[in-house]
Amino acid sequence: MTTTILPGATGVLALADGTILQGIGVGAVGSALGEVVFNTAITGYQEILTDPSYMSQILAFTFPHIGNVGTNVEDIEQMGGGSDTSARGAIFRDVPTDPANYRSDASFDDWMKRRGVVGLAGVDTRALTKIIRDKGAPHAVIAHDPEGNFDLDALVAQARAWTGLVGLDLAKPASTLQAFEWDEGLWEWPDGHPRTVGRKAVVVIDYGVKRNILRALASTGARITVVPATTTAEKVLARNPDGVVLSNGPGDPAATGEYAVPEIQKLVASGKPLMGICLGHQMLALALGAKTVKMEQGHHGANHPVKDLTTGKVEIVSMNHGFTVDRDSLPEAVTETHVSLFDGTNCGIAVKDKPIFSVQHHPEASPGPTDSLYLFDRFAELMGDR
């Protein structure tokens, strides 16, 4: 490789095909390996970077100005950990500015340092987005060294050697290790997150759950218990829940499904109301007999149009997935309920004559900003709580 380090460059992104992007390193010093995807959201960068569904991925933000409202402790989505169970790195066009928001308690750069997120700024994110659009999400290494010392050949070789997300179960490391209760509701002005009093017992199987999913459920009146990804159906049903939620999470649904799908099939047979979100949607589909496939670019952003075929309404949703349910593989007993208006891929299913449904998008993530919250009310109705 003949690429030389540009004067002043303290950060690089090395793609598996040998492409090198150079710029200004921000956040944590060091390097991180992952799949590069682009996200089209204009706001919510802190929630995005702490979403466990981005585990083993490097995020390129298409919006140029990221970090200007700083960070705060309330907007973290993952239950614990740092970049080991969420996004490994982040790429920006502009260097993050000092925070200018009353809720901020730390600058974006300092927050990234503490969490171990490696950042790269000052690069042409449009060119990178076009690479992903045309060639799919590449394997890459992002690196930050204040002295500008990089072995580009070694970084490219590391990216080429990575096997990627296909066949990778990431739900176990993203999941809680033990069961816990949750009673925090959705954020309200001006007091923040209220404590709720639950009426219906809901068990959430944690494949990498986001806090706002739990908050949205709690705000419908759910009394929530979160359990690890490997919890058996027998242990879930022993809690006598009124409903069960299959959470979002990272990795290949087929890999996680090796241990999760047989348990989900037992939950389906139990007759309990079931709701799946993102990875939970994909694994419910697998449990019902459908297939999932890896997408070239995936869907990542807070401005994706999805049509609810049951009502005819179009909602603006938050998306974050690199795998999708193959609609042609859906069995006779399963109805397609939602579709993406970007590419026509499946975004929701329901089981005929059973209180079971799931969606590919994130209804808790304030898209629209409240277009999709009705899905939590729909789940509450299935439990007889409306």
Salt bridges, closest charged atoms under 4 A:
ASP17 OD2 - LYS135 NZ 3.88
GLU35 OE2 - LYS294 NZ 2.92
ASP51 OD2 - LYS210 NZ 3.86
GLU74 OE1 - ARG103 NH2 3.01
ASP75 OD2 - ARG103 NH1 3.09
ASP94 OD2 - HIS65 ND1 2.91
ASP94 OD1 - ARG93 NE 3.09
ASP109 OD2 - LYS113 NZ 2.29
ASP124 OD1 - ARG126 NE 3.75
ASP134 OD1 - ARG133 NE 3.02
ASP183 OD1 - ARG195 NH1 2.87
GLU184 OE2 - ARG215 NE 2.71
GLU234 OE2 - LYS266 NZ 3.34
GLU263 OE1 - LYS266 NZ 3.60
ASP308 OD2 - HIS338 NE2 3.59
ASP308 OD2 - ARG378 NH2 3.16
GLU315 OE2 - HIS338 NE2 3.97
GLU315 OE1 - HIS361 NE2 3.67
GLU332 OE2 - LYS352 NZ 3.73
GLU336 OE2 - ARG327 NH2 3.11
ASP343 OD2 - HIS299 NE2 2.70
GLU364 OE2 - LYS210 NZ 2.83
GLU364 OE2 - HIS362 ND1 3.07
ASP377 OD1 - ARG386 NH2 3.07
ASP385 OD2 - ARG199 NH2 3.11
ASP385 OD2 - ARG386 NH1 3.87
